[in-house]
Amino acid sequence: MSSPSKDGDYSRIIDMPHHVSDKYTQMSMEARAAQFGAFDALSGIKRIEEMAAKKANAEADAQMTSEEMFDW
């Protein structure tokens, strides 16, 4: 089975029928969202790290004297 092209052309498979199980009931959207919620929580860690780094840099810059700033 070949994979879709790099440009995202899924025309070959887009209209294929979707399998529906006779054995299991379909999962609710809320339950599906809950399964992936843990991954979404991890995306917030990066933002927190970036904000902490900016704050630390700003505090370090504020503590420098004007002479130290020009010695960089």
Backbone as numpy.savetxt, mean C-alpha at the origin, in Angstrom:
# Nx Ny Nz CAx CAy CAz Cx Cy Cz
-0.28 -21.99 -20.33 -1.13 -20.80 -20.33 -0.25 -19.57 -20.33
-0.46 -18.69 -21.24 0.36 -17.49 -21.33 -0.20 -16.39 -20.42
0.69 -15.56 -19.93 0.27 -14.45 -19.06 -0.12 -13.25 -19.91
-0.90 -12.31 -19.31 -1.27 -11.11 -20.06 -0.03 -10.30 -20.42
-0.13 -9.53 -21.46 1.01 -8.72 -21.89 1.33 -7.66 -20.85
2.52 -7.11 -20.94 2.99 -6.13 -19.96 2.15 -4.86 -19.93
1.45 -4.56 -21.02 0.64 -3.34 -21.04 -0.73 -3.54 -20.42
-1.01 -4.73 -19.84 -2.26 -4.96 -19.13 -3.43 -5.34 -20.02
-3.19 -5.93 -21.20 -4.27 -6.32 -22.10 -4.88 -7.63 -21.62
-6.05 -7.54 -21.01 -6.75 -8.70 -20.49 -7.94 -9.06 -21.37
-7.98 -8.57 -22.60 -9.14 -8.77 -23.47 -9.43 -10.25 -23.72
-8.41 -11.09 -23.68 -8.59 -12.51 -23.93 -9.37 -13.19 -22.81
-9.26 -12.68 -21.59 -9.88 -13.35 -20.45 -11.00 -12.56 -19.79
-11.19 -11.31 -20.16 -12.11 -10.43 -19.45 -13.57 -10.91 -19.48
-13.98 -11.56 -20.56 -15.37 -11.99 -20.67 -15.58 -13.46 -20.32
-14.60 -14.09 -19.72 -14.75 -15.49 -19.33 -15.72 -15.59 -18.16
-16.48 -16.68 -18.07 -17.43 -16.83 -16.96 -16.72 -16.99 -15.62
-17.31 -16.44 -14.58 -16.76 -16.53 -13.23 -17.33 -17.76 -12.54
-16.47 -18.55 -11.91 -16.92 -19.76 -11.21 -17.69 -19.39 -9.94
-18.82 -20.03 -9.73 -19.61 -19.86 -8.52 -19.74 -21.24 -7.89
-19.30 -21.36 -6.64 -19.29 -22.65 -5.97 -20.70 -23.11 -5.61
-20.96 -24.40 -5.79 -22.21 -25.01 -5.34 -22.10 -25.43 -3.88
-20.88 -25.55 -3.39 -20.63 -26.08 -2.05 -20.56 -24.98 -0.99
-20.03 -23.82 -1.33 -19.82 -22.74 -0.36 -20.64 -21.51 -0.73
-21.13 -20.82 0.29 -21.85 -19.58 0.03 -20.84 -18.48 -0.27
-21.26 -17.48 -1.01 -20.36 -16.39 -1.38 -20.06 -15.54 -0.16
-18.81 -15.16 0.00 -18.37 -14.35 1.13 -18.90 -12.92 0.96
-19.34 -12.34 2.07 -19.83 -10.96 2.01 -18.66 -10.00 1.74
-18.98 -8.82 1.24 -17.95 -7.81 0.98 -17.26 -7.40 2.27
-17.99 -7.35 3.38 -17.40 -6.99 4.67 -16.37 -8.02 5.12
-16.70 -9.31 4.93 -15.77 -10.37 5.32 -14.53 -10.35 4.44
-14.72 -10.10 3.14 -13.57 -10.01 2.24 -12.68 -8.83 2.61
-13.29 -7.71 2.94 -12.52 -6.53 3.33 -11.74 -6.79 4.61
-12.34 -7.52 5.54 -11.66 -7.83 6.81 -10.42 -8.67 6.58
-10.45 -9.56 5.60 -9.28 -10.40 5.30 -8.09 -9.57 4.87
-8.34 -8.49 4.15 -7.25 -7.68 3.61 -6.97 -6.44 4.46
-7.70 -6.25 5.53 -7.51 -5.10 6.40 -6.12 -5.03 7.01
-5.55 -6.19 7.31 -4.20 -6.21 7.91 -3.17 -5.63 6.95
-3.30 -5.90 5.68 -2.36 -5.36 4.69 -2.52 -3.85 4.58
-3.74 -3.36 4.67 -4.00 -1.93 4.59 -3.39 -1.22 5.81
-3.42 -1.87 6.96 -2.85 -1.27 8.17 -1.35 -1.06 8.01
-0.68 -1.96 7.31 0.77 -1.84 7.11 1.13 -0.62 6.28
0.24 -0.18 5.42 0.55 0.98 4.59 0.66 2.25 5.43
0.01 2.30 6.57 0.09 3.46 7.45 1.42 3.57 8.17
2.12 2.46 8.34 3.40 2.48 9.03 4.41 3.33 8.28
4.42 3.21 6.97 5.36 3.99 6.14 5.13 5.49 6.34
3.86 5.90 6.34 3.56 7.33 6.55 4.01 7.79 7.93
3.81 6.97 8.94 4.23 7.33 10.30 5.74 7.47 10.37
6.48 6.54 9.73 7.93 6.62 9.71 8.41 7.90 9.02
7.79 8.24 7.91 8.18 9.45 7.18 7.91 10.69 8.01
6.76 10.73 8.70 6.44 11.89 9.54 7.41 12.01 10.70
7.78 10.88 11.31 8.73 10.90 12.42 10.10 11.38 11.96
10.53 10.95 10.78 11.82 11.39 10.24 11.82 12.88 9.97
10.73 13.39 9.39 10.63 14.83 9.13 10.68 15.63 10.42
9.97 15.14 11.45 9.96 15.82 12.74 11.36 15.82 13.36
12.03 14.68 13.30 13.38 14.59 13.87 14.34 15.51 13.14
14.22 15.57 11.80 15.09 16.46 11.03 14.81 17.92 11.36
13.54 18.27 11.50 13.18 19.65 11.83 13.70 20.03 13.21
13.60 19.10 14.16 14.11 19.39 15.51 15.62 19.53 15.51
16.30 18.69 14.75 17.76 18.77 14.67 18.18 20.08 14.01
17.48 20.49 12.96 17.79 21.74 12.30 17.56 22.93 13.23
16.52 22.87 14.04 16.20 23.96 14.94 17.26 24.11 16.03
17.93 23.02 16.38 18.94 23.06 17.42 20.31 23.51 16.90
20.51 23.50 15.60 21.78 23.92 15.02 21.93 25.44 15.11
23.14 25.85 15.32 23.43 27.28 15.26 23.61 27.65 13.79
23.58 28.91 13.48 23.76 29.34 12.09 25.13 28.93 11.57
26.15 28.93 12.43 27.50 28.54 12.01 27.53 27.05 11.64
26.87 26.23 12.43 26.83 24.79 12.14 26.10 24.52 10.82
25.08 25.29 10.51 24.33 25.08 9.28 25.20 25.30 8.06
26.10 26.27 8.12 26.95 26.55 6.97 28.15 25.62 6.88
28.41 24.83 7.91 29.52 23.87 7.89 29.14 22.56 7.19
27.91 22.41 6.82 27.47 21.17 6.14 28.27 21.05 4.93
